Amino acid sequence: MRVIYHAAAEAEVVEAARFYEQRVPSLGTEFLDELDGAIAAIQASPRSWRIIGHDVRRYLLPRFPFGIYYRIRPSHIRILAVKHHRRHPEYWRGRE
């Protein structure tokens, strides 16, 4: 199934990767690799992760403190947020 990122979610990914890369060389790449693996898992079995409200599901990255918030649509998976655990839990709610 095709994956489409909300523009703000895409910006969150870039920001997090840059942050980690500035901290430790190659850590940003490791973050992106883990994110890619998580997206592949979501694509393979999108209904496997917990519904957190209405039709929004959440996948928690095992190594990094981020959750992927997404909706399943008939033709694609819509990534709404790639949220750091310390951010306000509701900041992304207006996205579609």
PDB file of N, CA, C and O in Angstrom:
ATOM      1  N   MET A   1       0.847  -1.177   0.000  1.00  0.00           N
ATOM      2  CA  MET A   1       0.000   0.000   0.000  1.00  0.00           C
ATOM      3  C   MET A   1       0.895   1.245   0.000  1.00  0.00           C
ATOM      4  O   MET A   1       1.913   1.289   0.691  1.00  0.00           O
ATOM      5  N   ARG A   2       0.514   2.220  -0.759  1.00  0.00           N
ATOM      6  CA  ARG A   2       1.256   3.467  -0.895  1.00  0.00           C
ATOM      7  C   ARG A   2       1.175   4.284   0.398  1.00  0.00           C
ATOM      8  O   ARG A   2       0.154   4.269   1.084  1.00  0.00           O
ATOM      9  N   VAL A   3       2.252   4.993   0.722  1.00  0.00           N
ATOM     10  CA  VAL A   3       2.318   5.842   1.913  1.00  0.00           C
ATOM     11  C   VAL A   3       2.443   7.294   1.468  1.00  0.00           C
ATOM     12  O   VAL A   3       3.265   7.631   0.616  1.00  0.00           O
ATOM     13  N   ILE A   4       1.608   8.149   2.062  1.00  0.00           N
ATOM     14  CA  ILE A   4       1.645   9.586   1.794  1.00  0.00           C
ATOM     15  C   ILE A   4       1.835  10.306   3.129  1.00  0.00           C
ATOM     16  O   ILE A   4       1.091  10.077   4.083  1.00  0.00           O
ATOM     17  N   TYR A   5       2.838  11.176   3.179  1.00  0.00           N
ATOM     18  CA  TYR A   5       3.122  11.938   4.392  1.00  0.00           C
ATOM     19  C   TYR A   5       2.411  13.281   4.341  1.00  0.00           C
ATOM     20  O   TYR A   5       2.390  13.947   3.306  1.00  0.00           O
ATOM     21  N   HIS A   6       1.833  13.666   5.460  1.00  0.00           N
ATOM     22  CA  HIS A   6       1.387  15.048   5.636  1.00  0.00           C
ATOM     23  C   HIS A   6       2.659  15.902   5.588  1.00  0.00           C
ATOM     24  O   HIS A   6       3.705  15.467   6.070  1.00  0.00           O
ATOM     25  N   ALA A   7       2.587  17.095   5.022  1.00  0.00           N
ATOM     26  CA  ALA A   7       3.771  17.956   4.888  1.00  0.00           C
ATOM     27  C   ALA A   7       4.439  18.221   6.237  1.00  0.00           C
ATOM     28  O   ALA A   7       5.666  18.258   6.324  1.00  0.00           O
ATOM     29  N   ALA A   8       3.641  18.404   7.284  1.00  0.00           N
ATOM     30  CA  ALA A   8       4.207  18.660   8.608  1.00  0.00           C
ATOM     31  C   ALA A   8       4.902  17.416   9.159  1.00  0.00           C
ATOM     32  O   ALA A   8       5.912  17.533   9.855  1.00  0.00           O
ATOM     33  N   ALA A   9       4.383  16.242   8.861  1.00  0.00           N
ATOM     34  CA  ALA A   9       5.025  15.001   9.305  1.00  0.00           C
ATOM     35  C   ALA A   9       6.361  14.820   8.595  1.00  0.00           C
ATOM     36  O   ALA A   9       7.345  14.394   9.200  1.00  0.00           O
ATOM     37  N   GLU A  10       6.384  15.146   7.318  1.00  0.00           N
ATOM     38  CA  GLU A  10       7.640  15.067   6.563  1.00  0.00           C
ATOM     39  C   GLU A  10       8.675  16.022   7.158  1.00  0.00           C
ATOM     40  O   GLU A  10       9.851  15.675   7.268  1.00  0.00           O
ATOM     41  N   ALA A  11       8.244  17.209   7.535  1.00  0.00           N
ATOM     42  CA  ALA A  11       9.144  18.181   8.165  1.00  0.00           C
ATOM     43  C   ALA A  11       9.658  17.662   9.507  1.00  0.00           C
ATOM     44  O   ALA A  11      10.814  17.898   9.859  1.00  0.00           O
ATOM     45  N   GLU A  12       8.817  16.963  10.252  1.00  0.00           N
ATOM     46  CA  GLU A  12       9.238  16.387  11.532  1.00  0.00           C
ATOM     47  C   GLU A  12      10.331  15.343  11.335  1.00  0.00           C
ATOM     48  O   GLU A  12      11.270  15.261  12.128  1.00  0.00           O
ATOM     49  N   VAL A  13      10.208  14.555  10.287  1.00  0.00           N
ATOM     50  CA  VAL A  13      11.221  13.537   9.984  1.00  0.00           C
ATOM     51  C   VAL A  13      12.553  14.210   9.679  1.00  0.00           C
ATOM     52  O   VAL A  13      13.586  13.817  10.220  1.00  0.00           O
ATOM     53  N   VAL A  14      12.536  15.208   8.827  1.00  0.00           N
ATOM     54  CA  VAL A  14      13.767  15.920   8.446  1.00  0.00           C
ATOM     55  C   VAL A  14      14.400  16.572   9.669  1.00  0.00           C
ATOM     56  O   VAL A  14      15.612  16.489   9.864  1.00  0.00           O
ATOM     57  N   GLU A  15      13.584  17.215  10.488  1.00  0.00           N
ATOM     58  CA  GLU A  15      14.088  17.888  11.687  1.00  0.00           C
ATOM     59  C   GLU A  15      14.733  16.890  12.647  1.00  0.00           C
ATOM     60  O   GLU A  15      15.815  17.153  13.172  1.00  0.00           O
ATOM     61  N   ALA A  16      14.089  15.758  12.881  1.00  0.00           N
ATOM     62  CA  ALA A  16      14.632  14.751  13.799  1.00  0.00           C
ATOM     63  C   ALA A  16      15.930  14.162  13.257  1.00  0.00           C
ATOM     64  O   ALA A  16      16.892  13.992  14.006  1.00  0.00           O
ATOM     65  N   ALA A  17      15.966  13.852  11.975  1.00  0.00           N
ATOM     66  CA  ALA A  17      17.181  13.283  11.387  1.00  0.00           C
ATOM     67  C   ALA A  17      18.344  14.265  11.488  1.00  0.00           C
ATOM     68  O   ALA A  17      19.468  13.871  11.801  1.00  0.00           O
ATOM     69  N   ARG A  18      18.077  15.526  11.226  1.00  0.00           N
ATOM     70  CA  ARG A  18      19.135  16.552  11.348  1.00  0.00           C
ATOM     71  C   ARG A  18      19.626  16.672  12.788  1.00  0.00           C
ATOM     72  O   ARG A  18      20.829  16.770  13.034  1.00  0.00           O
ATOM     73  N   PHE A  19      18.689  16.664  13.741  1.00  0.00           N
ATOM     74  CA  PHE A  19      19.048  16.748  15.153  1.00  0.00           C
ATOM     75  C   PHE A  19      19.977  15.602  15.538  1.00  0.00           C
ATOM     76  O   PHE A  19      21.031  15.826  16.132  1.00  0.00           O
ATOM     77  N   TYR A  20      19.586  14.377  15.202  1.00  0.00           N
ATOM     78  CA  TYR A  20      20.404  13.217  15.561  1.00  0.00           C
ATOM     79  C   TYR A  20      21.753  13.237  14.847  1.00  0.00           C
ATOM     80  O   TYR A  20      22.768  12.868  15.437  1.00  0.00           O
ATOM     81  N   GLU A  21      21.777  13.657  13.604  1.00  0.00           N
ATOM     82  CA  GLU A  21      23.030  13.701  12.839  1.00  0.00           C
ATOM     83  C   GLU A  21      23.996  14.729  13.437  1.00  0.00           C
ATOM     84  O   GLU A  21      25.209  14.523  13.420  1.00  0.00           O
ATOM     85  N   GLN A  22      23.465  15.827  13.962  1.00  0.00           N
ATOM     86  CA  GLN A  22      24.318  16.829  14.598  1.00  0.00           C
ATOM     87  C   GLN A  22      24.882  16.314  15.915  1.00  0.00           C
ATOM     88  O   GLN A  22      25.991  16.679  16.307  1.00  0.00           O
ATOM     89  N   ARG A  23      24.127  15.474  16.590  1.00  0.00           N
ATOM     90  CA  ARG A  23      24.578  14.912  17.874  1.00  0.00           C
ATOM     91  C   ARG A  23      25.695  13.899  17.684  1.00  0.00           C
ATOM     92  O   ARG A  23      26.745  13.973  18.322  1.00  0.00           O
ATOM     93  N   VAL A  24      25.441  12.951  16.788  1.00  0.00           N
ATOM     94  CA  VAL A  24      26.389  11.858  16.536  1.00  0.00           C
ATOM     95  C   VAL A  24      26.382  11.559  15.042  1.00  0.00           C
ATOM     96  O   VAL A  24      25.330  11.243  14.487  1.00  0.00           O
ATOM     97  N   PRO A  25      27.530  11.652  14.383  1.00  0.00           N
ATOM     98  CA  PRO A  25      27.555  11.334  12.955  1.00  0.00           C
ATOM     99  C   PRO A  25      26.986   9.930  12.695  1.00  0.00           C
ATOM    100  O   PRO A  25      27.326   8.972  13.389  1.00  0.00           O
ATOM    101  N   SER A  26      26.142   9.835  11.716  1.00  0.00           N
ATOM    102  CA  SER A  26      25.439   8.610  11.264  1.00  0.00           C
ATOM    103  C   SER A  26      24.191   8.275  12.089  1.00  0.00           C
ATOM    104  O   SER A  26      23.422   7.400  11.691  1.00  0.00           O
ATOM    105  N   LEU A  27      23.969   8.943  13.221  1.00  0.00           N
ATOM    106  CA  LEU A  27      22.770   8.649  14.005  1.00  0.00           C
ATOM    107  C   LEU A  27      21.505   9.101  13.280  1.00  0.00           C
ATOM    108  O   LEU A  27      20.455   8.472  13.413  1.00  0.00           O
ATOM    109  N   GLY A  28      21.601  10.178  12.520  1.00  0.00           N
ATOM    110  CA  GLY A  28      20.463  10.617  11.717  1.00  0.00           C
ATOM    111  C   GLY A  28      20.096   9.571  10.681  1.00  0.00           C
ATOM    112  O   GLY A  28      18.916   9.315  10.445  1.00  0.00           O
ATOM    113  N   THR A  29      21.091   8.972  10.068  1.00  0.00           N
ATOM    114  CA  THR A  29      20.853   7.894   9.100  1.00  0.00           C
ATOM    115  C   THR A  29      20.226   6.685   9.789  1.00  0.00           C
ATOM    116  O   THR A  29      19.328   6.051   9.235  1.00  0.00           O
ATOM    117  N   GLU A  30      20.689   6.367  10.979  1.00  0.00           N
ATOM    118  CA  GLU A  30      20.121   5.247  11.731  1.00  0.00           C
ATOM    119  C   GLU A  30      18.650   5.514  12.068  1.00  0.00           C
ATOM    120  O   GLU A  30      17.820   4.606  12.013  1.00  0.00           O
ATOM    121  N   PHE A  31      18.337   6.757  12.415  1.00  0.00           N
ATOM    122  CA  PHE A  31      16.944   7.126  12.672  1.00  0.00           C
ATOM    123  C   PHE A  31      16.106   6.910  11.416  1.00  0.00           C
ATOM    124  O   PHE A  31      15.030   6.315  11.481  1.00  0.00           O
ATOM    125  N   LEU A  32      16.594   7.388  10.278  1.00  0.00           N
ATOM    126  CA  LEU A  32      15.852   7.220   9.019  1.00  0.00           C
ATOM    127  C   LEU A  32      15.704   5.748   8.648  1.00  0.00           C
ATOM    128  O   LEU A  32      14.661   5.341   8.135  1.00  0.00           O
ATOM    129  N   ASP A  33      16.740   4.944   8.905  1.00  0.00           N
ATOM    130  CA  ASP A  33      16.649   3.506   8.628  1.00  0.00           C
ATOM    131  C   ASP A  33      15.577   2.848   9.491  1.00  0.00           C
ATOM    132  O   ASP A  33      14.807   2.017   9.010  1.00  0.00           O
ATOM    133  N   GLU A  34      15.532   3.226  10.775  1.00  0.00           N
ATOM    134  CA  GLU A  34      14.505   2.661  11.645  1.00  0.00           C
ATOM    135  C   GLU A  34      13.115   3.114  11.213  1.00  0.00           C
ATOM    136  O   GLU A  34      12.165   2.332  11.240  1.00  0.00           O
ATOM    137  N   LEU A  35      13.003   4.359  10.820  1.00  0.00           N
ATOM    138  CA  LEU A  35      11.723   4.871  10.334  1.00  0.00           C
ATOM    139  C   LEU A  35      11.282   4.112   9.085  1.00  0.00           C
ATOM    140  O   LEU A  35      10.114   3.747   8.956  1.00  0.00           O
ATOM    141  N   ASP A  36      12.222   3.875   8.165  1.00  0.00           N
ATOM    142  CA  ASP A  36      11.901   3.109   6.946  1.00  0.00           C
ATOM    143  C   ASP A  36      11.413   1.706   7.290  1.00  0.00           C
ATOM    144  O   ASP A  36      10.466   1.212   6.679  1.00  0.00           O
ATOM    145  N   GLY A  37      12.049   1.068   8.257  1.00  0.00           N
ATOM    146  CA  GLY A  37      11.609  -0.261   8.682  1.00  0.00           C
ATOM    147  C   GLY A  37      10.219  -0.229   9.292  1.00  0.00           C
ATOM    148  O   GLY A  37       9.410  -1.130   9.069  1.00  0.00           O
ATOM    149  N   ALA A  38       9.948   0.817  10.063  1.00  0.00           N
ATOM    150  CA  ALA A  38       8.623   0.964  10.672  1.00  0.00           C
ATOM    151  C   ALA A  38       7.564   1.175   9.601  1.00  0.00           C
ATOM    152  O   ALA A  38       6.483   0.591   9.677  1.00  0.00           O
ATOM    153  N   ILE A  39       7.858   1.996   8.613  1.00  0.00           N
ATOM    154  CA  ILE A  39       6.902   2.237   7.528  1.00  0.00           C
ATOM    155  C   ILE A  39       6.654   0.951   6.760  1.00  0.00           C
ATOM    156  O   ILE A  39       5.518   0.669   6.379  1.00  0.00           O
ATOM    157  N   ALA A  40       7.705   0.164   6.526  1.00  0.00           N
ATOM    158  CA  ALA A  40       7.537  -1.121   5.835  1.00  0.00           C
ATOM    159  C   ALA A  40       6.646  -2.058   6.646  1.00  0.00           C
ATOM    160  O   ALA A  40       5.813  -2.763   6.076  1.00  0.00           O
ATOM    161  N   ALA A  41       6.812  -2.074   7.963  1.00  0.00           N
ATOM    162  CA  ALA A  41       5.965  -2.912   8.821  1.00  0.00           C
ATOM    163  C   ALA A  41       4.510  -2.446   8.779  1.00  0.00           C
ATOM    164  O   ALA A  41       3.591  -3.263   8.731  1.00  0.00           O
ATOM    165  N   ILE A  42       4.311  -1.143   8.798  1.00  0.00           N
ATOM    166  CA  ILE A  42       2.952  -0.592   8.708  1.00  0.00           C
ATOM    167  C   ILE A  42       2.334  -0.962   7.360  1.00  0.00           C
ATOM    168  O   ILE A  42       1.169  -1.356   7.300  1.00  0.00           O
ATOM    169  N   GLN A  43       3.103  -0.837   6.287  1.00  0.00           N
ATOM    170  CA  GLN A  43       2.590  -1.187   4.955  1.00  0.00           C
ATOM    171  C   GLN A  43       2.207  -2.663   4.881  1.00  0.00           C
ATOM    172  O   GLN A  43       1.193  -3.016   4.280  1.00  0.00           O
ATOM    173  N   ALA A  44       3.007  -3.509   5.484  1.00  0.00           N
ATOM    174  CA  ALA A  44       2.763  -4.948   5.422  1.00  0.00           C
ATOM    175  C   ALA A  44       1.522  -5.353   6.210  1.00  0.00           C
ATOM    176  O   ALA A  44       0.822  -6.293   5.834  1.00  0.00           O
ATOM    177  N   SER A  45       1.253  -4.645   7.298  1.00  0.00           N
ATOM    178  CA  SER A  45       0.126  -5.016   8.155  1.00  0.00           C
ATOM    179  C   SER A  45      -0.429  -3.769   8.850  1.00  0.00           C
ATOM    180  O   SER A  45      -0.251  -3.605  10.057  1.00  0.00           O
ATOM    181  N   PRO A  46      -1.095  -2.896   8.106  1.00  0.00           N
ATOM    182  CA  PRO A  46      -1.481  -1.591   8.659  1.00  0.00           C
ATOM    183  C   PRO A  46      -2.471  -1.647   9.825  1.00  0.00           C
ATOM    184  O   PRO A  46      -2.522  -0.706  10.617  1.00  0.00           O
ATOM    185  N   ARG A  47      -3.230  -2.680   9.949  1.00  0.00           N
ATOM    186  CA  ARG A  47      -4.218  -2.765  11.034  1.00  0.00           C
ATOM    187  C   ARG A  47      -3.662  -3.367  12.320  1.00  0.00           C
ATOM    188  O   ARG A  47      -4.405  -3.562  13.282  1.00  0.00           O
ATOM    189  N   SER A  48      -2.382  -3.660  12.348  1.00  0.00           N
ATOM    190  CA  SER A  48      -1.782  -4.336  13.508  1.00  0.00           C
ATOM    191  C   SER A  48      -1.563  -3.434  14.715  1.00  0.00           C
ATOM    192  O   SER A  48      -1.452  -3.929  15.837  1.00  0.00           O
ATOM    193  N   TRP A  49      -1.499  -2.132  14.511  1.00  0.00           N
ATOM    194  CA  TRP A  49      -1.164  -1.247  15.626  1.00  0.00           C
ATOM    195  C   TRP A  49      -2.391  -0.572  16.206  1.00  0.00           C
ATOM    196  O   TRP A  49      -3.418  -0.397  15.549  1.00  0.00           O
ATOM    197  N   ARG A  50      -2.239  -0.210  17.440  1.00  0.00           N
ATOM    198  CA  ARG A  50      -3.324   0.277  18.280  1.00  0.00           C
ATOM    199  C   ARG A  50      -3.998   1.527  17.713  1.00  0.00           C
ATOM    200  O   ARG A  50      -3.337   2.443  17.223  1.00  0.00           O
ATOM    201  N   ILE A  51      -5.313   1.538  17.794  1.00  0.00           N
ATOM    202  CA  ILE A  51      -6.093   2.736  17.470  1.00  0.00           C
ATOM    203  C   ILE A  51      -6.068   3.635  18.705  1.00  0.00           C
ATOM    204  O   ILE A  51      -6.377   3.196  19.813  1.00  0.00           O
ATOM    205  N   ILE A  52      -5.695   4.897  18.497  1.00  0.00           N
ATOM    206  CA  ILE A  52      -5.610   5.816  19.631  1.00  0.00           C
ATOM    207  C   ILE A  52      -6.735   6.830  19.642  1.00  0.00           C
ATOM    208  O   ILE A  52      -6.863   7.601  20.592  1.00  0.00           O
ATOM    209  N   GLY A  53      -7.539   6.842  18.618  1.00  0.00           N
ATOM    210  CA  GLY A  53      -8.660   7.759  18.540  1.00  0.00           C
ATOM    211  C   GLY A  53      -9.241   7.749  17.152  1.00  0.00           C
ATOM    212  O   GLY A  53      -8.514   7.841  16.163  1.00  0.00           O
ATOM    213  N   HIS A  54     -10.539   7.637  17.076  1.00  0.00           N
ATOM    214  CA  HIS A  54     -11.242   7.547  15.789  1.00  0.00           C
ATOM    215  C   HIS A  54     -10.573   6.477  14.936  1.00  0.00           C
ATOM    216  O   HIS A  54     -10.564   5.306  15.315  1.00  0.00           O
ATOM    217  N   ASP A  55     -10.025   6.849  13.817  1.00  0.00           N
ATOM    218  CA  ASP A  55      -9.375   5.869  12.952  1.00  0.00           C
ATOM    219  C   ASP A  55      -7.863   6.075  12.869  1.00  0.00           C
ATOM    220  O   ASP A  55      -7.229   5.608  11.923  1.00  0.00           O
ATOM    221  N   VAL A  56      -7.285   6.763  13.842  1.00  0.00           N
ATOM    222  CA  VAL A  56      -5.846   7.018  13.868  1.00  0.00           C
ATOM    223  C   VAL A  56      -5.157   5.918  14.663  1.00  0.00           C
ATOM    224  O   VAL A  56      -5.572   5.567  15.767  1.00  0.00           O
ATOM    225  N   ARG A  57      -4.090   5.386  14.068  1.00  0.00           N
ATOM    226  CA  ARG A  57      -3.292   4.343  14.719  1.00  0.00           C
ATOM    227  C   ARG A  57      -1.906   4.888  15.032  1.00  0.00           C
ATOM    228  O   ARG A  57      -1.468   5.891  14.468  1.00  0.00           O
ATOM    229  N   ARG A  58      -1.219   4.188  15.959  1.00  0.00           N
ATOM    230  CA  ARG A  58       0.116   4.637  16.372  1.00  0.00           C
ATOM    231  C   ARG A  58       1.085   3.461  16.386  1.00  0.00           C
ATOM    232  O   ARG A  58       0.795   2.395  16.928  1.00  0.00           O
ATOM    233  N   TYR A  59       2.227   3.686  15.781  1.00  0.00           N
ATOM    234  CA  TYR A  59       3.335   2.739  15.803  1.00  0.00           C
ATOM    235  C   TYR A  59       4.462   3.405  16.584  1.00  0.00           C
ATOM    236  O   TYR A  59       4.858   4.526  16.265  1.00  0.00           O
ATOM    237  N   LEU A  60       4.982   2.723  17.606  1.00  0.00           N
ATOM    238  CA  LEU A  60       6.075   3.289  18.399  1.00  0.00           C
ATOM    239  C   LEU A  60       7.406   2.723  17.914  1.00  0.00           C
ATOM    240  O   LEU A  60       7.580   1.510  17.803  1.00  0.00           O
ATOM    241  N   LEU A  61       8.342   3.628  17.627  1.00  0.00           N
ATOM    242  CA  LEU A  61       9.670   3.180  17.230  1.00  0.00           C
ATOM    243  C   LEU A  61      10.364   2.566  18.439  1.00  0.00           C
ATOM    244  O   LEU A  61      10.315   3.137  19.529  1.00  0.00           O
ATOM    245  N   PRO A  62      11.007   1.420  18.271  1.00  0.00           N
ATOM    246  CA  PRO A  62      11.630   0.774  19.434  1.00  0.00           C
ATOM    247  C   PRO A  62      12.892   1.472  19.953  1.00  0.00           C
ATOM    248  O   PRO A  62      13.144   1.464  21.158  1.00  0.00           O
ATOM    249  N   ARG A  63      13.679   2.070  19.073  1.00  0.00           N
ATOM    250  CA  ARG A  63      14.957   2.637  19.503  1.00  0.00           C
ATOM    251  C   ARG A  63      14.903   4.125  19.789  1.00  0.00           C
ATOM    252  O   ARG A  63      15.609   4.610  20.673  1.00  0.00           O
ATOM    253  N   PHE A  64      14.098   4.839  19.073  1.00  0.00           N
ATOM    254  CA  PHE A  64      14.026   6.296  19.203  1.00  0.00           C
ATOM    255  C   PHE A  64      12.683   6.672  19.833  1.00  0.00           C
ATOM    256  O   PHE A  64      11.693   5.963  19.648  1.00  0.00           O
ATOM    257  N   PRO A  65      12.642   7.791  20.580  1.00  0.00           N
ATOM    258  CA  PRO A  65      11.409   8.171  21.289  1.00  0.00           C
ATOM    259  C   PRO A  65      10.396   8.880  20.381  1.00  0.00           C
ATOM    260  O   PRO A  65      10.064  10.046  20.593  1.00  0.00           O
ATOM    261  N   PHE A  66       9.920   8.162  19.381  1.00  0.00           N
ATOM    262  CA  PHE A  66       8.977   8.708  18.411  1.00  0.00           C
ATOM    263  C   PHE A  66       7.849   7.719  18.163  1.00  0.00           C
ATOM    264  O   PHE A  66       8.017   6.504  18.266  1.00  0.00           O
ATOM    265  N   GLY A  67       6.694   8.282  17.831  1.00  0.00           N
ATOM    266  CA  GLY A  67       5.557   7.492  17.380  1.00  0.00           C
ATOM    267  C   GLY A  67       5.143   7.954  15.994  1.00  0.00           C
ATOM    268  O   GLY A  67       5.227   9.138  15.669  1.00  0.00           O
ATOM    269  N   ILE A  68       4.699   7.011  15.187  1.00  0.00           N
ATOM    270  CA  ILE A  68       4.175   7.322  13.865  1.00  0.00           C
ATOM    271  C   ILE A  68       2.658   7.245  13.971  1.00  0.00           C
ATOM    272  O   ILE A  68       2.109   6.196  14.307  1.00  0.00           O
ATOM    273  N   TYR A  69       1.985   8.346  13.686  1.00  0.00           N
ATOM    274  CA  TYR A  69       0.533   8.417  13.751  1.00  0.00           C
ATOM    275  C   TYR A  69      -0.007   8.391  12.325  1.00  0.00           C
ATOM    276  O   TYR A  69       0.400   9.199  11.490  1.00  0.00           O
ATOM    277  N   TYR A  70      -0.908   7.479  12.050  1.00  0.00           N
ATOM    278  CA  TYR A  70      -1.352   7.303  10.667  1.00  0.00           C
ATOM    279  C   TYR A  70      -2.809   6.874  10.576  1.00  0.00           C
ATOM    280  O   TYR A  70      -3.405   6.390  11.538  1.00  0.00           O
ATOM    281  N   ARG A  71      -3.358   7.071   9.379  1.00  0.00           N
ATOM    282  CA  ARG A  71      -4.708   6.621   9.039  1.00  0.00           C
ATOM    283  C   ARG A  71      -4.630   5.699   7.835  1.00  0.00           C
ATOM    284  O   ARG A  71      -3.799   5.888   6.947  1.00  0.00           O
ATOM    285  N   ILE A  72      -5.485   4.720   7.813  1.00  0.00           N
ATOM    286  CA  ILE A  72      -5.582   3.822   6.670  1.00  0.00           C
ATOM    287  C   ILE A  72      -6.701   4.334   5.783  1.00  0.00           C
ATOM    288  O   ILE A  72      -7.839   4.493   6.223  1.00  0.00           O
ATOM    289  N   ARG A  73      -6.364   4.588   4.538  1.00  0.00           N
ATOM    290  CA  ARG A  73      -7.327   5.022   3.537  1.00  0.00           C
ATOM    291  C   ARG A  73      -7.490   3.909   2.508  1.00  0.00           C
ATOM    292  O   ARG A  73      -6.648   3.013   2.447  1.00  0.00           O
ATOM    293  N   PRO A  74      -8.533   3.938   1.707  1.00  0.00           N
ATOM    294  CA  PRO A  74      -8.731   2.855   0.737  1.00  0.00           C
ATOM    295  C   PRO A  74      -7.548   2.655  -0.215  1.00  0.00           C
ATOM    296  O   PRO A  74      -7.228   1.522  -0.573  1.00  0.00           O
ATOM    297  N   SER A  75      -6.903   3.740  -0.621  1.00  0.00           N
ATOM    298  CA  SER A  75      -5.833   3.617  -1.608  1.00  0.00           C
ATOM    299  C   SER A  75      -4.433   3.875  -1.053  1.00  0.00           C
ATOM    300  O   SER A  75      -3.446   3.720  -1.773  1.00  0.00           O
ATOM    301  N   HIS A  76      -4.335   4.270   0.228  1.00  0.00           N
ATOM    302  CA  HIS A  76      -3.027   4.605   0.767  1.00  0.00           C
ATOM    303  C   HIS A  76      -3.053   4.658   2.296  1.00  0.00           C
ATOM    304  O   HIS A  76      -4.108   4.557   2.923  1.00  0.00           O
ATOM    305  N   ILE A  77      -1.876   4.816   2.867  1.00  0.00           N
ATOM    306  CA  ILE A  77      -1.706   5.064   4.298  1.00  0.00           C
ATOM    307  C   ILE A  77      -1.250   6.513   4.418  1.00  0.00           C
ATOM    308  O   ILE A  77      -0.303   6.933   3.752  1.00  0.00           O
ATOM    309  N   ARG A  78      -1.919   7.259   5.256  1.00  0.00           N
ATOM    310  CA  ARG A  78      -1.620   8.695   5.431  1.00  0.00           C
ATOM    311  C   ARG A  78      -0.875   8.875   6.751  1.00  0.00           C
ATOM    312  O   ARG A  78      -1.445   8.644   7.817  1.00  0.00           O
ATOM    313  N   ILE A  79       0.401   9.288   6.690  1.00  0.00           N
ATOM    314  CA  ILE A  79       1.183   9.562   7.892  1.00  0.00           C
ATOM    315  C   ILE A  79       0.855  10.988   8.331  1.00  0.00           C
ATOM    316  O   ILE A  79       1.133  11.950   7.615  1.00  0.00           O
ATOM    317  N   LEU A  80       0.265  11.108   9.506  1.00  0.00           N
ATOM    318  CA  LEU A  80      -0.153  12.406  10.018  1.00  0.00           C
ATOM    319  C   LEU A  80       0.936  13.091  10.830  1.00  0.00           C
ATOM    320  O   LEU A  80       1.078  14.313  10.786  1.00  0.00           O
ATOM    321  N   ALA A  81       1.711  12.289  11.580  1.00  0.00           N
ATOM    322  CA  ALA A  81       2.745  12.868  12.437  1.00  0.00           C
ATOM    323  C   ALA A  81       3.819  11.835  12.711  1.00  0.00           C
ATOM    324  O   ALA A  81       3.554  10.634  12.768  1.00  0.00           O
ATOM    325  N   VAL A  82       5.032  12.323  12.878  1.00  0.00           N
ATOM    326  CA  VAL A  82       6.131  11.532  13.412  1.00  0.00           C
ATOM    327  C   VAL A  82       6.528  12.299  14.665  1.00  0.00           C
ATOM    328  O   VAL A  82       7.352  13.212  14.625  1.00  0.00           O
ATOM    329  N   LYS A  83       5.920  11.903  15.775  1.00  0.00           N
ATOM    330  CA  LYS A  83       5.882  12.703  17.000  1.00  0.00           C
ATOM    331  C   LYS A  83       6.877  12.228  18.042  1.00  0.00           C
ATOM    332  O   LYS A  83       6.914  11.049  18.395  1.00  0.00           O
ATOM    333  N   HIS A  84       7.691  13.171  18.533  1.00  0.00           N
ATOM    334  CA  HIS A  84       8.561  12.880  19.671  1.00  0.00           C
ATOM    335  C   HIS A  84       7.677  12.712  20.907  1.00  0.00           C
ATOM    336  O   HIS A  84       6.682  13.421  21.063  1.00  0.00           O
ATOM    337  N   HIS A  85       8.035  11.789  21.771  1.00  0.00           N
ATOM    338  CA  HIS A  85       7.205  11.496  22.949  1.00  0.00           C
ATOM    339  C   HIS A  85       7.057  12.681  23.902  1.00  0.00           C
ATOM    340  O   HIS A  85       6.098  12.729  24.672  1.00  0.00           O
ATOM    341  N   ARG A  86       7.967  13.618  23.866  1.00  0.00           N
ATOM    342  CA  ARG A  86       7.873  14.771  24.770  1.00  0.00           C
ATOM    343  C   ARG A  86       6.980  15.883  24.251  1.00  0.00           C
ATOM    344  O   ARG A  86       6.662  16.813  24.992  1.00  0.00           O
ATOM    345  N   ARG A  87       6.574  15.807  23.003  1.00  0.00           N
ATOM    346  CA  ARG A  87       5.679  16.849  22.468  1.00  0.00           C
ATOM    347  C   ARG A  87       4.288  16.684  23.059  1.00  0.00           C
ATOM    348  O   ARG A  87       3.908  15.603  23.509  1.00  0.00           O
ATOM    349  N   HIS A  88       3.552  17.759  23.047  1.00  0.00           N
ATOM    350  CA  HIS A  88       2.179  17.718  23.548  1.00  0.00           C
ATOM    351  C   HIS A  88       1.412  16.639  22.785  1.00  0.00           C
ATOM    352  O   HIS A  88       1.513  16.572  21.560  1.00  0.00           O
ATOM    353  N   PRO A  89       0.654  15.800  23.475  1.00  0.00           N
ATOM    354  CA  PRO A  89       0.002  14.670  22.810  1.00  0.00           C
ATOM    355  C   PRO A  89      -1.011  15.049  21.734  1.00  0.00           C
ATOM    356  O   PRO A  89      -1.298  14.237  20.854  1.00  0.00           O
ATOM    357  N   GLU A  90      -1.541  16.226  21.780  1.00  0.00           N
ATOM    358  CA  GLU A  90      -2.614  16.593  20.861  1.00  0.00           C
ATOM    359  C   GLU A  90      -2.190  17.569  19.755  1.00  0.00           C
ATOM    360  O   GLU A  90      -3.034  17.995  18.968  1.00  0.00           O
ATOM    361  N   TYR A  91      -0.929  17.925  19.679  1.00  0.00           N
ATOM    362  CA  TYR A  91      -0.524  19.002  18.765  1.00  0.00           C
ATOM    363  C   TYR A  91      -0.853  18.706  17.295  1.00  0.00           C
ATOM    364  O   TYR A  91      -1.073  19.642  16.527  1.00  0.00           O
ATOM    365  N   TRP A  92      -0.892  17.482  16.899  1.00  0.00           N
ATOM    366  CA  TRP A  92      -1.054  17.089  15.499  1.00  0.00           C
ATOM    367  C   TRP A  92      -2.511  16.851  15.117  1.00  0.00           C
ATOM    368  O   TRP A  92      -2.785  16.589  13.946  1.00  0.00           O
ATOM    369  N   ARG A  93      -3.435  16.928  16.028  1.00  0.00           N
ATOM    370  CA  ARG A  93      -4.829  16.497  15.820  1.00  0.00           C
ATOM    371  C   ARG A  93      -5.554  17.173  14.668  1.00  0.00           C
ATOM    372  O   ARG A  93      -6.483  16.575  14.126  1.00  0.00           O
ATOM    373  N   GLY A  94      -5.196  18.352  14.273  1.00  0.00           N
ATOM    374  CA  GLY A  94      -5.894  19.021  13.191  1.00  0.00           C
ATOM    375  C   GLY A  94      -5.462  18.602  11.791  1.00  0.00           C
ATOM    376  O   GLY A  94      -5.965  19.129  10.799  1.00  0.00           O
ATOM    377  N   ARG A  95      -4.547  17.674  11.712  1.00  0.00           N
ATOM    378  CA  ARG A  95      -4.013  17.270  10.414  1.00  0.00           C
ATOM    379  C   ARG A  95      -4.896  16.231   9.740  1.00  0.00           C
ATOM    380  O   ARG A  95      -5.472  15.363  10.395  1.00  0.00           O
ATOM    381  N   GLU A  96      -4.987  16.332   8.473  1.00  0.00           N
ATOM    382  CA  GLU A  96      -5.593  15.262   7.656  1.00  0.00           C
ATOM    383  C   GLU A  96      -4.856  15.171   6.370  1.00  0.00           C
ATOM    384  O   GLU A  96      -5.190  14.340   5.525  1.00  0.00           O
TER     385      GLU A  96
END
